[in-house]
């Protein structure tokens, strides 16, 4: 296992549409998942998509533990999500601050759907499905956007709400994904 270099915005590999994972339960897939978790932990991220470390596969990981210092951040279970599909459960959207390990130091106010169902596979090929809302739904949309070559700045409606985290209003940060 090893911490991998995270590509930064501007690298054309972040703009690709990733390819579906075709084979599960393989040593190389296990190693990729391990590397991604190690990389995410080293950078204190909430999520990471395989394309961010230069692997063009439809695989994301995410997870946010409950933190008494940030009671407003709802926990999200540690998840490996492969070949994801998202079904919107509502047209409703909400805006909140996001960051991204590929856009270090910056934050932006991003509209996201608030209620969706997602399905996919874990690294063993086990299919699962969840219906989620709000922050969990936001994290999933952010990560799955990476699989279609979309970084969150492209989702920002008002670019006056995009800036360096240490210049923005204190206390309105977001998890880095
Ligand atoms: Ni990201």
py3Dmol code that shows the C-alpha trace and the ligand (Angstrom):
import py3Dmol

protein = """\
ATOM      1  CA  UNK A   1       0.000   0.000   0.000  1.00  0.00           C
ATOM      2  CA  UNK A   2       1.202   3.463  -0.734  1.00  0.00           C
ATOM      3  CA  UNK A   3       0.002   7.025  -0.750  1.00  0.00           C
ATOM      4  CA  UNK A   4      -0.480   8.092  -4.354  1.00  0.00           C
ATOM      5  CA  UNK A   5      -0.024  11.498  -5.946  1.00  0.00           C
ATOM      6  CA  UNK A   6      -3.359  13.251  -6.422  1.00  0.00           C
ATOM      7  CA  UNK A   7      -3.742  14.966  -9.795  1.00  0.00           C
ATOM      8  CA  UNK A   8      -4.649  18.632  -9.674  1.00  0.00           C
ATOM      9  CA  UNK A   9      -7.129  20.623 -11.736  1.00  0.00           C
ATOM     10  CA  UNK A  10      -5.626  21.327 -15.132  1.00  0.00           C
ATOM     11  CA  UNK A  11      -4.336  17.796 -15.587  1.00  0.00           C
ATOM     12  CA  UNK A  12      -6.262  16.483 -18.613  1.00  0.00           C
ATOM     13  CA  UNK A  13      -6.608  13.051 -16.980  1.00  0.00           C
ATOM     14  CA  UNK A  14      -9.174  14.590 -14.624  1.00  0.00           C
ATOM     15  CA  UNK A  15     -11.389  15.426 -17.616  1.00  0.00           C
ATOM     16  CA  UNK A  16     -11.809  11.897 -18.943  1.00  0.00           C
ATOM     17  CA  UNK A  17     -14.928   9.764 -18.745  1.00  0.00           C
ATOM     18  CA  UNK A  18     -13.793   6.755 -16.730  1.00  0.00           C
ATOM     19  CA  UNK A  19     -14.315   3.151 -17.798  1.00  0.00           C
ATOM     20  CA  UNK A  20     -16.434   0.588 -15.977  1.00  0.00           C
ATOM     21  CA  UNK A  21     -14.655  -1.933 -13.768  1.00  0.00           C
ATOM     22  CA  UNK A  22     -15.095  -5.321 -15.414  1.00  0.00           C
ATOM     23  CA  UNK A  23     -13.497  -7.689 -12.935  1.00  0.00           C
ATOM     24  CA  UNK A  24     -13.952  -7.836  -9.184  1.00  0.00           C
ATOM     25  CA  UNK A  25     -12.093  -9.587  -6.387  1.00  0.00           C
ATOM     26  CA  UNK A  26      -8.704  -9.216  -8.018  1.00  0.00           C
ATOM     27  CA  UNK A  27      -5.399  -8.392  -6.309  1.00  0.00           C
ATOM     28  CA  UNK A  28      -4.986  -5.289  -8.471  1.00  0.00           C
ATOM     29  CA  UNK A  29      -8.427  -3.971  -7.535  1.00  0.00           C
ATOM     30  CA  UNK A  30      -7.747  -4.661  -3.843  1.00  0.00           C
ATOM     31  CA  UNK A  31      -4.435  -2.824  -4.122  1.00  0.00           C
ATOM     32  CA  UNK A  32      -6.097   0.140  -5.834  1.00  0.00           C
ATOM     33  CA  UNK A  33      -8.725   0.377  -3.089  1.00  0.00           C
ATOM     34  CA  UNK A  34      -6.033   0.164  -0.384  1.00  0.00           C
ATOM     35  CA  UNK A  35      -3.964   2.870  -2.074  1.00  0.00           C
ATOM     36  CA  UNK A  36      -7.013   5.109  -2.370  1.00  0.00           C
ATOM     37  CA  UNK A  37      -7.919   4.765   1.310  1.00  0.00           C
ATOM     38  CA  UNK A  38      -4.336   5.411   2.324  1.00  0.00           C
ATOM     39  CA  UNK A  39      -4.160   8.465   0.080  1.00  0.00           C
ATOM     40  CA  UNK A  40      -7.490   9.828   1.297  1.00  0.00           C
ATOM     41  CA  UNK A  41      -6.448   9.393   4.934  1.00  0.00           C
ATOM     42  CA  UNK A  42      -3.050  11.010   4.399  1.00  0.00           C
ATOM     43  CA  UNK A  43      -4.718  14.082   2.917  1.00  0.00           C
ATOM     44  CA  UNK A  44      -7.601  14.122   5.399  1.00  0.00           C
ATOM     45  CA  UNK A  45     -10.169  13.829   2.616  1.00  0.00           C
ATOM     46  CA  UNK A  46     -13.817  12.777   2.737  1.00  0.00           C
ATOM     47  CA  UNK A  47     -13.723  11.016  -0.600  1.00  0.00           C
ATOM     48  CA  UNK A  48     -11.527  10.131  -3.533  1.00  0.00           C
ATOM     49  CA  UNK A  49     -12.185   8.947  -7.080  1.00  0.00           C
ATOM     50  CA  UNK A  50      -9.802   6.638  -8.941  1.00  0.00           C
ATOM     51  CA  UNK A  51      -9.257   9.181 -11.762  1.00  0.00           C
ATOM     52  CA  UNK A  52      -7.785  11.544  -9.166  1.00  0.00           C
ATOM     53  CA  UNK A  53      -4.808   9.207  -8.850  1.00  0.00           C
ATOM     54  CA  UNK A  54      -4.645   8.671 -12.594  1.00  0.00           C
ATOM     55  CA  UNK A  55      -6.605   5.409 -12.728  1.00  0.00           C
ATOM     56  CA  UNK A  56      -9.376   5.775 -15.287  1.00  0.00           C
ATOM     57  CA  UNK A  57     -11.922   3.476 -13.658  1.00  0.00           C
ATOM     58  CA  UNK A  58     -15.420   4.047 -12.294  1.00  0.00           C
ATOM     59  CA  UNK A  59     -14.459   3.566  -8.670  1.00  0.00           C
ATOM     60  CA  UNK A  60     -14.861   6.012  -5.783  1.00  0.00           C
ATOM     61  CA  UNK A  61     -14.393   5.779  -2.040  1.00  0.00           C
ATOM     62  CA  UNK A  62     -15.764   8.040   0.650  1.00  0.00           C
ATOM     63  CA  UNK A  63     -16.517   8.158   4.334  1.00  0.00           C
ATOM     64  CA  UNK A  64     -16.857  10.720   7.101  1.00  0.00           C
ATOM     65  CA  UNK A  65     -16.674   9.773  10.763  1.00  0.00           C
ATOM     66  CA  UNK A  66     -18.697  11.563  13.384  1.00  0.00           C
ATOM     67  CA  UNK A  67     -16.556  14.320  14.846  1.00  0.00           C
ATOM     68  CA  UNK A  68     -17.641  16.050  18.041  1.00  0.00           C
ATOM     69  CA  UNK A  69     -15.749  19.139  16.904  1.00  0.00           C
ATOM     70  CA  UNK A  70     -17.991  19.400  13.855  1.00  0.00           C
ATOM     71  CA  UNK A  71     -21.409  18.245  15.034  1.00  0.00           C
ATOM     72  CA  UNK A  72     -23.068  19.817  11.982  1.00  0.00           C
ATOM     73  CA  UNK A  73     -21.306  17.332   9.679  1.00  0.00           C
ATOM     74  CA  UNK A  74     -23.343  14.160   9.476  1.00  0.00           C
ATOM     75  CA  UNK A  75     -21.322  10.916   9.350  1.00  0.00           C
ATOM     76  CA  UNK A  76     -21.185   8.971   6.097  1.00  0.00           C
ATOM     77  CA  UNK A  77     -20.320   5.260   6.162  1.00  0.00           C
ATOM     78  CA  UNK A  78     -16.948   4.231   4.769  1.00  0.00           C
ATOM     79  CA  UNK A  79     -17.806   3.016   1.293  1.00  0.00           C
ATOM     80  CA  UNK A  80     -16.232   1.539  -1.827  1.00  0.00           C
ATOM     81  CA  UNK A  81     -18.552   2.301  -4.741  1.00  0.00           C
ATOM     82  CA  UNK A  82     -17.825   0.833  -8.167  1.00  0.00           C
ATOM     83  CA  UNK A  83     -19.718   1.374 -11.425  1.00  0.00           C
ATOM     84  CA  UNK A  84     -22.215   3.618  -9.615  1.00  0.00           C
ATOM     85  CA  UNK A  85     -25.655   4.574 -10.835  1.00  0.00           C
ATOM     86  CA  UNK A  86     -27.568   7.493  -9.387  1.00  0.00           C
ATOM     87  CA  UNK A  87     -31.333   7.926  -9.489  1.00  0.00           C
ATOM     88  CA  UNK A  88     -32.682  11.266  -8.340  1.00  0.00           C
ATOM     89  CA  UNK A  89     -35.570  11.000  -5.876  1.00  0.00           C
ATOM     90  CA  UNK A  90     -36.434  14.682  -6.052  1.00  0.00           C
ATOM     91  CA  UNK A  91     -35.655  17.694  -8.177  1.00  0.00           C
ATOM     92  CA  UNK A  92     -34.837  19.675  -5.031  1.00  0.00           C
ATOM     93  CA  UNK A  93     -31.357  21.124  -4.776  1.00  0.00           C
ATOM     94  CA  UNK A  94     -29.387  22.820  -2.062  1.00  0.00           C
ATOM     95  CA  UNK A  95     -26.145  24.775  -2.014  1.00  0.00           C
ATOM     96  CA  UNK A  96     -23.245  24.131   0.315  1.00  0.00           C
ATOM     97  CA  UNK A  97     -19.485  24.539   0.399  1.00  0.00           C
ATOM     98  CA  UNK A  98     -17.266  21.913  -1.181  1.00  0.00           C
ATOM     99  CA  UNK A  99     -13.586  21.326  -1.528  1.00  0.00           C
ATOM    100  CA  UNK A 100     -11.620  18.777  -3.500  1.00  0.00           C
ATOM    101  CA  UNK A 101      -8.212  17.164  -3.115  1.00  0.00           C
ATOM    102  CA  UNK A 102      -7.629  17.993  -6.795  1.00  0.00           C
ATOM    103  CA  UNK A 103      -8.391  21.674  -6.150  1.00  0.00           C
ATOM    104  CA  UNK A 104      -6.309  22.197  -3.004  1.00  0.00           C
ATOM    105  CA  UNK A 105      -6.845  25.249  -0.848  1.00  0.00           C
ATOM    106  CA  UNK A 106     -10.063  26.343  -2.513  1.00  0.00           C
ATOM    107  CA  UNK A 107     -13.736  26.146  -1.617  1.00  0.00           C
ATOM    108  CA  UNK A 108     -16.869  26.818  -3.588  1.00  0.00           C
ATOM    109  CA  UNK A 109     -20.606  26.973  -3.026  1.00  0.00           C
ATOM    110  CA  UNK A 110     -22.048  24.129  -5.107  1.00  0.00           C
ATOM    111  CA  UNK A 111     -25.677  23.237  -5.861  1.00  0.00           C
ATOM    112  CA  UNK A 112     -26.466  19.522  -5.499  1.00  0.00           C
ATOM    113  CA  UNK A 113     -29.565  17.369  -5.475  1.00  0.00           C
ATOM    114  CA  UNK A 114     -30.664  16.657  -1.923  1.00  0.00           C
ATOM    115  CA  UNK A 115     -32.295  13.236  -2.244  1.00  0.00           C
ATOM    116  CA  UNK A 116     -31.194  10.316  -4.382  1.00  0.00           C
ATOM    117  CA  UNK A 117     -30.739   6.605  -4.571  1.00  0.00           C
ATOM    118  CA  UNK A 118     -27.430   5.111  -5.616  1.00  0.00           C
ATOM    119  CA  UNK A 119     -26.363   1.612  -6.443  1.00  0.00           C
ATOM    120  CA  UNK A 120     -23.144  -0.086  -7.426  1.00  0.00           C
ATOM    121  CA  UNK A 121     -20.706  -2.746  -6.346  1.00  0.00           C
ATOM    122  CA  UNK A 122     -18.026  -3.112  -3.714  1.00  0.00           C
ATOM    123  CA  UNK A 123     -14.576  -4.466  -4.609  1.00  0.00           C
ATOM    124  CA  UNK A 124     -15.827  -8.038  -4.125  1.00  0.00           C
ATOM    125  CA  UNK A 125     -18.576  -7.584  -6.694  1.00  0.00           C
ATOM    126  CA  UNK A 126     -21.328  -7.405  -4.099  1.00  0.00           C
ATOM    127  CA  UNK A 127     -24.106  -5.140  -5.366  1.00  0.00           C
ATOM    128  CA  UNK A 128     -25.678  -2.678  -2.930  1.00  0.00           C
ATOM    129  CA  UNK A 129     -28.122   0.187  -2.995  1.00  0.00           C
ATOM    130  CA  UNK A 130     -28.806   3.099  -0.666  1.00  0.00           C
ATOM    131  CA  UNK A 131     -31.275   5.943  -0.486  1.00  0.00           C
ATOM    132  CA  UNK A 132     -29.623   9.029   0.966  1.00  0.00           C
ATOM    133  CA  UNK A 133     -30.106  12.724   1.516  1.00  0.00           C
ATOM    134  CA  UNK A 134     -28.243  15.951   2.065  1.00  0.00           C
ATOM    135  CA  UNK A 135     -24.541  15.637   2.928  1.00  0.00           C
ATOM    136  CA  UNK A 136     -24.264  11.953   2.027  1.00  0.00           C
ATOM    137  CA  UNK A 137     -26.008  12.670  -1.292  1.00  0.00           C
ATOM    138  CA  UNK A 138     -23.658  15.612  -1.871  1.00  0.00           C
ATOM    139  CA  UNK A 139     -20.545  13.499  -1.331  1.00  0.00           C
ATOM    140  CA  UNK A 140     -21.803  10.843  -3.747  1.00  0.00           C
ATOM    141  CA  UNK A 141     -22.571  13.425  -6.444  1.00  0.00           C
ATOM    142  CA  UNK A 142     -19.169  15.082  -6.015  1.00  0.00           C
ATOM    143  CA  UNK A 143     -17.308  11.762  -6.278  1.00  0.00           C
ATOM    144  CA  UNK A 144     -19.362  10.408  -9.171  1.00  0.00           C
ATOM    145  CA  UNK A 145     -18.817  13.672 -11.078  1.00  0.00           C
ATOM    146  CA  UNK A 146     -15.106  12.812 -11.077  1.00  0.00           C
ATOM    147  CA  UNK A 147     -15.976   9.682 -13.084  1.00  0.00           C
ATOM    148  CA  UNK A 148     -17.428  11.869 -15.799  1.00  0.00           C
ATOM    149  CA  UNK A 149     -14.523  14.292 -15.808  1.00  0.00           C
ATOM    150  CA  UNK A 150     -16.327  17.024 -13.865  1.00  0.00           C
ATOM    151  CA  UNK A 151     -14.660  18.978 -11.065  1.00  0.00           C
ATOM    152  CA  UNK A 152     -16.897  20.936  -8.706  1.00  0.00           C
ATOM    153  CA  UNK A 153     -15.890  24.430  -9.936  1.00  0.00           C
ATOM    154  CA  UNK A 154     -17.876  23.672 -13.106  1.00  0.00           C
ATOM    155  CA  UNK A 155     -21.000  23.292 -10.953  1.00  0.00           C
ATOM    156  CA  UNK A 156     -20.657  26.634  -9.177  1.00  0.00           C
ATOM    157  CA  UNK A 157     -23.397  29.060 -10.194  1.00  0.00           C
ATOM    158  CA  UNK A 158     -21.955  32.205  -8.631  1.00  0.00           C
ATOM    159  CA  UNK A 159     -18.183  32.412  -8.945  1.00  0.00           C
ATOM    160  CA  UNK A 160     -18.095  35.127  -6.290  1.00  0.00           C
ATOM    161  CA  UNK A 161     -18.659  32.169  -3.940  1.00  0.00           C
ATOM    162  CA  UNK A 162     -15.423  30.461  -4.935  1.00  0.00           C
ATOM    163  CA  UNK A 163     -12.153  31.218  -3.212  1.00  0.00           C
ATOM    164  CA  UNK A 164      -9.297  30.214  -0.992  1.00  0.00           C
ATOM    165  CA  UNK A 165     -10.500  28.528   2.164  1.00  0.00           C
ATOM    166  CA  UNK A 166      -8.427  30.731   4.449  1.00  0.00           C
ATOM    167  CA  UNK A 167      -9.977  33.844   2.897  1.00  0.00           C
ATOM    168  CA  UNK A 168     -13.587  32.662   3.052  1.00  0.00           C
ATOM    169  CA  UNK A 169     -15.834  33.180   6.046  1.00  0.00           C
ATOM    170  CA  UNK A 170     -14.498  31.083   8.958  1.00  0.00           C
ATOM    171  CA  UNK A 171     -16.600  28.120   9.947  1.00  0.00           C
ATOM    172  CA  UNK A 172     -18.119  27.672   6.503  1.00  0.00           C
ATOM    173  CA  UNK A 173     -15.611  25.154   5.230  1.00  0.00           C
ATOM    174  CA  UNK A 174     -16.431  21.788   3.788  1.00  0.00           C
ATOM    175  CA  UNK A 175     -14.964  18.346   3.619  1.00  0.00           C
ATOM    176  CA  UNK A 176     -12.359  17.781   0.954  1.00  0.00           C
ATOM    177  CA  UNK A 177     -13.409  15.206  -1.573  1.00  0.00           C
TER     178      UNK A 177
END
"""
ligand_1 = """\
1
NI
Ni -13.114 15.856 -5.528
"""
view = py3Dmol.view(width=600, height=400)
view.addModel(protein, "pdb")
view.setStyle({"model": 0}, {"cartoon": {"style": "trace"}})
view.addModel(ligand_1, "xyz")
view.setStyle({"model": 1}, {"stick": {}})
view.zoomTo()
view.show()
